[in-house]
């Protein structure tokens, strides 16, 4: 590319540049809001999906698959859900040759695909709890401005978990477990976050309540990372999901659900990169170490390349980083000048580059360049393996510390609405003001801020009065301009 963009001042240009240059996404697919995820990007996305799948498996969830198409009469069973998703939902009514006998819905999320089956599978208290997840594509006719990975019409890696329980208390416990799972997931992704209880008017359609994970992007906008939702018994009653309890009585189950998507991958790219381009943490990196042989023209370089392969074999499959990612090593043998290769791999975010020429091969001393700081260091071959493991872990921590520092400084409390408005206009982020708990006041604050009500922290202490009605405040309510 001709130049590097400033991530914070020119975020949109920077983000487009990174996705294009690093071959993460190709946006040229001829439909707005749908994108091709290229092999380098998909390799990283698969790693992200495996992190979540492993966590869910470890906490007793089972993976399944449910159909893409949902009969309209099934989709309409829960009225609040229909109202919440109706405007985004695509309908299939005909083929090229004839009308369908029954209208079908392309899933915007899978409650209405899964719960008819739950009503067949759950018969007794012995069948509970039921904890199932799937990772599938869903389609929502997004009307806001779309952005690759972050706001799309077709979600291609939508991981959704759906659980059923015998009692309300067990469902509450599942909510706590799900929050813990998501905390571990975002920790492994090295994404800083806040957890908020969502206000009623922003709650998931058909739910009793939900918690949302949020972070702050380089342009100052807040973005929802994932939701953990208590559905209560509304869907159970709509889909007749009942069981015979130990007392021989028929009862409706209590349900929860929670989900993430490839948005988290886009967020990681945005938060972890720098002005030079992409920076990959070890858990996501398709390549951890790239070896650049300093090849001389018109000379037999076999001895040098053989030495590079020896170093590759030395390092490959070693576990690295806090979360024990398996090191992947690539030798770049392309017919390009070394400087071009250095620039290319820096833009693509490979954590470590090894530069090996005749002198390095002769002295058995390798030049190691770390992507986070671009610091160069010579390391003896016999010390290289442990040095690489240690350095990759340091890179992960450095990248996270930078992201977390940004995150913390972008969350601010304000005594007055005027101060909150000023902050949101000048630097963005997430602002909080005192709120009485009334929906009308919450909506008025959001209108004045030209933002959205994100939520509140249940156990956070507050003293003083609501910035709208001047009555006793119940919570610090958080607001932001969102994706």
N, C-alpha and C positions, 0 to 999 in steps of 0.2 A: 504494500500500500504506500501511497505517497507520503503520508505523515501519520504520527500518532495523535489521537484525540485525547483531550483531558477528560477523564472518566466522570468527574463530578460536575464540570462545567458544560460538557457536551455529551451527556450520557447517551442519548439516543443514537448519535453518530458513532460513539465509541462502541456501543453494544452491537450495532449492525456490523461494524467493521470486524469486531472480534468473532462473531458468529460466521461471517463470510470467510475471513482469512483462515481461521482455525478449522474450517470445514465441519462446523457443528450442524448448521442448518442451511438449506438452500430455499430461499423465499420465493423462487420463481415459479412455483407450482401455480397453475392458472385458476386458482380460486382463493379469494380473500379469506384469511384466517386459517388456512391449512398450509402446512409446510412439510418439506422433505427433511427428515433427520438423517444426516449422512453417516457413513460408517464410523468415523472418528467420534462424532457426537453420540451415536447410538451405543458405541462400546462403553462410553462413560455413563450413559443413561442406564444401561443394563446393570452396571455396578451399583448405581443408586437403587435400582429396583431390588437387587439382591440383598442390600442392607435391610430394607423394610421387610422383605419376605422372611429373612432369617429371624428378625425380631418377632414378627407375628408368629412364626412357627415355634419359637422358643417359649412363647406365652400361650401355647395351646390352641392357636388358630389353625384351621385347615383350608387349603387352597382349593378352589373349584372354578367352574366356568358356567355362566348363564347367558342365554341368547341375547343378541343385539336387538332384535325386534320384539316389541311388546304389543299385544292386542289392545286396541283403543279402550275397550270396555274394562280391561284390567287396569290400564293406566289411570282411568278416571275414578277409581274407587275411593281414593283419599282426596277430599275436596281441597284442603289447604295445600297439599302437595301439588295438585293440578294447578291451583292458582299461582303458586310460586314458580313453577317451571313451564307453564303453558306457553308463555311468550317466547321461550327459547327452544321449544321442542319441534322437531321436524316430523312430518307425517308422510307415510308412504301410502298412496291411494290407488296407484295403477302401475302396470307395466307399460311397455311401448305399445302393446297390442290390445290390452283390455283392462277394465276396472277390477280392482281386488274385491273379493266378496266381503272382506272385513278390513277396515282401515288398520294400519300398523304404525306404531310409534318407534322411532329410532332413539334408543335409550339416552337420556341426558344424565342419568345416574340409575342405579339398578334396583332400588327398593321394589318397584313394581314388577321387575323381572324375577326377583329372588323370593319375595314373600308368598306368592301362590304355592311355591314348592315347600316353603317352611310349613305352611298349613297342612301339607301332606306328610312331611317328615316328622313333625313334632306331635306325638300322641300322648306321651307319659312324662312325668317328672324325671324319669330315667334318661330321657332324650335331651335333658338340659344340664348345663348351658350348651347352646349351639353357637360356635364361633367360627365363621366362615369368611374368607376374603377372596377377592379376585383382582387381577390387574389386566384391564381391558381398555379399549377405546370407547369414548362416549362422545356424543355430538350435541353441542348447544349453539343455537344461532345467535352468537354474540353480536350485539349491536354497538357496543363501545368500540373505540379504536383498538384494533388487534396489534399484538406484538409477539414476535416469535418466542415460544415456550412459556411466556408470561401470561398472555391473554389470547386464547385461540378459540377457534370454533370446534376443531376436533382435538380432543385430549387423547393422546395415544398411549399414555402410561398411567391411567387412572386407577390407583390402588384404593379399593374400598372394602372395609370390613363391616360385617353385619352380624350382630349377636342377639341371642334370645335367652331370657332368664325367667326363673320361676317367680321371683319377687322383685319389688321395687328396690329393696336394699341391695340385692345382687346386681341389679343394673347400675346402681350408683357406684358399687365397687368396681364394676367394669369400666365406668367412666374414669375412675382414678387410675386403673391399670392402663387404659388407652393413653391417658395424658403422660404416664411414665414411659410408655413405649415411644411416643412421639418425642419426648424430651431426649431419649437415647438416640433416636434417629437424627434429630437436628444437631445433637452433639457430634455424632459421627460425620455428619455433613459439614461440620464446623461453621454452622450458621447461627448467629446470635438471635435470640427471640424473646418475645414477651407473651404471656398467656392472659387472655381476657375472658371474662364472662360476657357474652354478647347481650346487648339490651333486647328486650322482647320484640321490638319492631324490626330488628335486624336478624332475628332468629331463623334458622333453617326451616323451610316450609314443612309443616306437619310435625314439628318437634316441640318438646316441652321446654328445652333450653339447650344451649350449646356453648362450648368454649372454643375460642379461636387462637391460633398461634400467629403472631405478626412479627415482621421485621421491617427495616427501613432501607430502601434502595438508594443508590448513589445520587439520584436526582431529588432526594428528599421525600419521595412518596412512600407511604406505607403500603405493604403488600401482605395479604393473608397467605399463610403458608399451609395451613391445614385446619380442619375442624373436628371436634369430638362432640358427638351429639347424643342426647338422651331423648329417645322417641316416645318414651312412656308406653301407653297401650293403644294409641290412635291407629297405628298401622295394623296392630294385632286384631283390633276390632273390625277394621276395614277389610282385612284379608282372612278373617276367621282363623287366626293362629291360636289354637287352644290346646290345653293338655289336661290329663287327669292327674291331679295332685295326690299326695300320700293320703289325704283324707277322703279320697274317691270323688272329689268334686271337680267339675270342669272349670278351668280358669284360663283367662287370657295371659299370654306371656308379656313380659316387659322387654323392650328392645333398645339397643344402642347402635350407632354406626359412626364411622370415622373414615376420612379419606385424604389422600394427597395425590399429586400428579407430577408431570414433568416440569411444572412450574418451579418446583424446588431445585431442579437442575439449572434452570435459567437464573434463579436467585443466586445460586452458588457461583455461577459464572460472573454475575454482576458484582457480587460482594468481594470475591477473591481476586479478581483481576486488578491490574494496575495500568498506568498510562501506556505501557509498552504492549499490553495485550492480555491474553489469557494466562491465569496461573492455576494449575491443577493441584488439589490436595491428593494425598496418596490413595484415599478411598475411591476416588473417581478417575484418576489418571489412567488412560489407556496405555500410556508409555511412561515409565518412571525415570528411566535413564536412557539418553540417546548418546551413542558413541559416534563422534565425528572423526574419521581418520583423516590426517593431513596428507593427502595423496599428492605425489609429485608427478607431473606429466612426463610422458616418454620415459618412464622408469618402471621396473618390475616392483610392484607394491605388494606382492603376495605375502612376504614375511610380515609386513605391517598389518595387513588384513587378518592374517592368521592370529596375530597377537590380539587384535581387537575381538576376534571370536573367542579367544581364550578368556578375555576379561568379561565378555558377555556370559559365557558359561559359568564363570566364577560368581557372578551376581544374580543371575536369573533364579527365580523361585524362592529367593531369600525372603523372609517375612520382614516387613518394614512398617514404621509408623505405629502410633498408639493402638490402631485397630488391626494391625497385622495384615496389611495388604501384601499380596505376593508380587515381588518386583518383576516388572516387565522391561526388558532391555531391547533396544533397536540399534542396529548399525546403519548409519546413513552413508550409502555408497554411491549416491547420485553424482552425476558429473556436473557439479556446481562448485563454485569457489567456497572455501570454508566460511568466509564471512557471510555469504548468502545463507548457508545452512544454519549458522548461529542465529541470525535474525529470524529465520523461519521457525525454528524450534522455540525461540523465546516467545514469539507471537502465539504459538500453539500451546504454550504453558507447561511443557515437560519440566518436571521439578529439577532434574540434574542433567547437565551436559558434560561429557568427558571428551577432552581434546587429546588425541593421541597421534604423534608424529614419530619420525625416526628417533629423535632424541629421547622421547618418553619411552619408546619400546626398548631402546638400548639401556637406559638408566633404570627401567622398571619403576618409573615415577610418573603418575598420571595427573594431568591438569583437570581439576574438578571445578565446574561453574554451577552455582546454585541459582535457580530462577528467581527466587524471592528478592535477593539483594544484588544479584549478578556478581557476587564476590568470587574471585578465582583463588584457587589454592592447589599446591602440588602435594600429592599423597602417594606414599610408597605402595606398590602393588600388594604387599603382604598386609597392609593396614586398610586397604581400600574397602573391603566388604563391611567391616564394622563402621568405618567412616561414613559410608553411604547410608547405612541403616540409621545412624545417629542424625545425619544431616537431613534426611527426609522427614524424620520426626520433628526436627527443629523448624523446617520449612512449614509443615502443617501448623505448628504453634504460632509462628510469626504471622502467617496469613490470617489465622483466627484472631489473634490479638489486634491486628489492624482493623478487621471487620467489627470486632466487639467494641473497640474504642470509638469508632464512628457511630455505632448503634447507641451507645450510652449517651453520647453528647447530643444526639438528636431526639432525646426524650426529655421533655421539660414540663414542669409544673408552673401554673400561673395563678396569681391571686385575683386577677381581673380578666374579664373577657377581652378587653382592649389589648392587654399584653399578649394574650394567646393569639389574637388575630394578627398582631404585628409579627410575632415569631413565625406563625404559619406562612405569612406572606413573604417574609424575608429569607427564611432558610428551610421551611418545611419541617419534616419530621412528624413526631407524634406529640401533641400538646394535651395537657389535662387541666381541667377546671373543676371547681366544686359543683356538685349536682344533687338535687333533692330526691331524685329517683323517679320523678314523674316523666312520662313519655313526652308530653307536650313541651316541657322545658328542654329535654334532651334534643328534640328535633329543632327547637328554636336556636339552641347553641350551634348545632351543625349547620343550620342555614346561615347564621351570622359568620361562621368560620369558612363558609363555602367548602365544607368538607363532609366527612362521614363520621358517625358515631361508631367507634371501634369496640368499646366495651369498658369494663371496670374490673378491678381486682378485689375480690370479695373480702379479703381480710385486711385490706389496706385502711389504716386509720385516717379519718378526716375530721377536721374541726372547722367551723365557720358556716357560712350560708351560701345557698345556691346563687350563681351569678345571674340567674334570670329572675326568679320569684322572691329571692331574699329569705326564703324559709331555710330551716336547718338542713344542711347537706348530709346526704347518706353515703356518697361515694365521691372519689375523684373519678370523673368520667374522661376517657381518652378519646381524642379526635385526630383525624388526619386526612390528607388528600390521598386517595387510594387508586390502585390499578383496577 
